[in-house]
Amino acid sequence: MSQNQDRKDNDVITLVDDEGNETLFNILFTFDSEDFGHSYILLYPADAAADDEVDIQAYIFDPEDGDNGELQLIESDDEWDMVEQVLNTFLADDGGMQ
């Protein structure tokens, strides 16, 4: 498993829900998992204040798809456990989302 944090600062992504509503998210970081063979992206709401508690969302993505790629839901409990471990390590190492 390797972490790729090159997309960390000030990168944003717009998610469009089933009803066409657009929501802006900051990209916390991306990483690849050799164990699961996927790349992952972790996001948090762009309008969150620095001291707000935020819900971080995680998705599977294909870095080759560029800006219009589809995000896939993570459906495996084992994958969720791995993503949560990576996130906890990131937050511990980085001191949070400052």
Order of alpha helices (4+ residues) and beta strands (2+ residues): beta-beta-beta-beta-beta-alpha
